[in-house]
């Protein structure tokens, strides 16, 4: 038996190596004045069936059938007293209108946004206005959208067909 132990003592020893590192987490915890109602986070805007291109030239517009509504809940005025909405997307020109998506059949048209009182809300705008007061509890922000011909378009230059457009919004509290 001592011979077996003596032979085993010459076997190479295997050491197990282990590395140990820390995982660090970081982030920023914020307190928003309002919560966006999750039932109304994504929107679809319907312009109501067929749109005649003749109705879109020379500054004419066709408004969507329904307004865009931002439903906000649990608003706390101690955390902020005003809110605005900033929009981003692919713009047609410097006029702040939203271009239709690349896969659209229709062209020569653009989407615009405005407040119910008619104040334009250009997309990709660095100024975030108008500011709206935050109301304690629940509140709704109502906006209108419309379709019109791009600047300089004529009935002949507007390409008919199905279209989509994609817009991203950000609520900014102050």
C-alpha positions as CSV (number, residue, x, y, z in Angstrom):
1,X,0.0,0.0,0.0
2,X,2.8,2.4,0.8
3,X,4.2,1.6,-2.7
4,X,0.9,2.8,-4.3
5,X,0.9,6.0,-2.3
6,X,4.6,6.5,-3.1
7,X,3.8,6.1,-6.9
8,X,0.8,8.4,-6.7
9,X,2.8,11.1,-5.2
10,X,4.7,11.5,-8.5
11,X,1.5,12.1,-10.5
12,X,1.1,15.7,-11.6
13,X,-1.3,17.6,-9.4
14,X,-4.1,19.4,-11.2
15,X,-5.0,22.7,-9.8
16,X,-8.3,24.3,-10.7
17,X,-8.1,28.0,-11.5
18,X,-11.0,30.3,-11.0
19,X,-11.5,33.9,-12.0
20,X,-13.8,36.2,-10.1
21,X,-15.1,39.5,-11.3
22,X,-17.7,41.9,-10.2
23,X,-20.8,43.0,-12.3
24,X,-21.6,46.6,-11.8
25,X,-25.1,47.9,-12.5
26,X,-25.8,51.6,-13.0
27,X,-28.7,53.7,-14.2
28,X,-30.7,56.8,-13.5
29,X,-33.9,56.7,-11.5
30,X,-36.3,59.4,-12.5
31,X,-39.7,60.6,-11.2
32,X,-42.0,61.5,-14.1
33,X,-44.9,63.7,-13.4
34,X,-47.3,61.5,-15.4
35,X,-47.7,58.0,-16.6
36,X,-48.6,57.2,-20.2
37,X,-51.7,54.9,-20.2
38,X,-50.3,51.7,-21.7
39,X,-53.6,51.0,-23.5
40,X,-52.9,54.1,-25.7
41,X,-49.1,53.9,-26.3
42,X,-49.2,53.0,-30.0
43,X,-51.4,54.8,-32.5
44,X,-52.9,54.2,-35.9
45,X,-54.3,57.2,-37.7
46,X,-57.0,56.7,-40.3
47,X,-57.6,59.4,-43.0
48,X,-61.0,57.8,-43.9
49,X,-60.8,55.8,-47.1
50,X,-60.0,57.1,-50.5
51,X,-58.4,60.6,-50.7
52,X,-58.7,62.5,-54.0
53,X,-55.4,64.1,-54.9
54,X,-57.3,67.1,-56.2
55,X,-58.3,67.8,-52.6
56,X,-54.7,68.1,-51.5
57,X,-53.1,70.7,-53.8
58,X,-52.9,74.5,-53.4
59,X,-52.6,74.3,-49.6
60,X,-55.7,72.2,-49.1
61,X,-55.7,69.5,-46.4
62,X,-57.6,66.5,-45.4
63,X,-57.8,65.9,-41.6
64,X,-57.8,62.4,-40.1
65,X,-61.1,60.9,-38.9
66,X,-59.9,60.9,-35.3
67,X,-57.6,63.1,-33.2
68,X,-54.4,61.7,-31.7
69,X,-54.9,61.4,-28.0
70,X,-52.2,61.0,-25.3
71,X,-53.8,59.6,-22.2
72,X,-51.8,60.5,-19.1
73,X,-52.6,59.1,-15.7
74,X,-51.4,59.8,-12.1
75,X,-50.1,63.3,-13.0
76,X,-48.3,64.9,-10.0
77,X,-47.9,68.7,-10.4
78,X,-45.2,68.7,-7.7
79,X,-42.9,66.8,-10.1
80,X,-43.6,69.1,-13.1
81,X,-46.0,71.8,-14.2
82,X,-45.9,71.7,-18.0
83,X,-45.6,69.1,-20.8
84,X,-44.8,69.3,-24.5
85,X,-44.5,66.7,-27.3
86,X,-41.5,66.4,-29.6
87,X,-41.9,64.5,-32.9
88,X,-39.2,62.9,-35.0
89,X,-39.3,61.2,-38.4
90,X,-38.4,61.5,-42.0
91,X,-39.3,65.0,-43.1
92,X,-40.2,66.0,-46.6
93,X,-38.5,69.4,-46.5
94,X,-37.7,72.1,-44.0
95,X,-41.4,72.7,-43.4
96,X,-41.7,70.1,-40.7
97,X,-44.1,67.7,-42.5
98,X,-43.7,64.0,-42.3
99,X,-42.8,62.1,-45.5
100,X,-44.5,58.8,-46.4
101,X,-42.5,55.6,-45.7
102,X,-40.2,54.4,-48.5
103,X,-42.4,51.3,-49.2
104,X,-45.4,53.5,-50.0
105,X,-47.0,53.5,-53.4
106,X,-48.2,57.1,-53.1
107,X,-45.8,60.0,-53.3
108,X,-46.0,63.8,-53.5
109,X,-47.9,63.9,-50.2
110,X,-46.9,64.6,-46.5
111,X,-48.4,64.4,-43.1
112,X,-48.7,67.4,-40.7
113,X,-49.5,67.8,-37.1
114,X,-51.1,70.6,-35.2
115,X,-52.9,71.5,-31.9
116,X,-56.7,71.7,-31.9
117,X,-56.4,75.5,-32.2
118,X,-54.3,75.1,-35.4
119,X,-50.8,75.7,-34.0
120,X,-48.3,73.7,-36.2
121,X,-46.2,71.0,-34.6
122,X,-43.3,70.5,-37.0
123,X,-41.4,67.3,-36.7
124,X,-37.6,67.3,-36.0
125,X,-38.0,70.7,-34.4
126,X,-35.4,71.8,-31.9
127,X,-37.9,74.0,-30.1
128,X,-40.5,72.0,-28.2
129,X,-43.6,74.1,-28.0
130,X,-46.3,74.6,-27.2
131,X,-46.1,73.9,-23.5
132,X,-49.3,72.6,-21.9
133,X,-50.0,72.8,-18.2
134,X,-50.1,69.5,-16.3
135,X,-53.3,68.8,-14.5
136,X,-53.3,66.8,-11.3
137,X,-54.7,63.3,-11.8
138,X,-55.6,62.2,-15.3
139,X,-55.3,64.3,-18.4
140,X,-55.5,64.0,-22.2
141,X,-53.4,65.8,-24.8
142,X,-55.3,66.1,-28.1
143,X,-53.6,66.7,-31.4
144,X,-54.8,66.7,-35.0
145,X,-53.1,65.3,-38.1
146,X,-53.7,66.0,-41.7
147,X,-52.4,65.1,-45.2
148,X,-51.5,67.5,-47.9
149,X,-49.5,67.7,-51.1
150,X,-45.8,68.5,-50.7
151,X,-44.7,72.0,-51.6
152,X,-44.9,72.6,-55.4
153,X,-46.9,69.4,-56.1
154,X,-49.6,69.4,-58.7
155,X,-52.4,66.9,-59.3
156,X,-50.3,65.4,-62.1
157,X,-47.2,65.0,-59.9
158,X,-48.9,63.3,-57.0
159,X,-48.6,59.5,-57.4
160,X,-51.7,57.7,-56.1
161,X,-51.6,54.5,-54.1
162,X,-51.5,53.1,-50.6
163,X,-49.2,54.9,-48.1
164,X,-47.9,54.6,-44.6
165,X,-45.8,57.1,-42.5
166,X,-44.0,56.5,-39.2
167,X,-43.5,59.1,-36.5
168,X,-41.8,58.8,-33.1
169,X,-42.9,61.0,-30.2
170,X,-41.3,62.0,-26.9
171,X,-43.1,63.6,-24.0
172,X,-41.0,66.3,-22.4
173,X,-41.8,67.6,-18.9
174,X,-40.7,70.8,-17.3
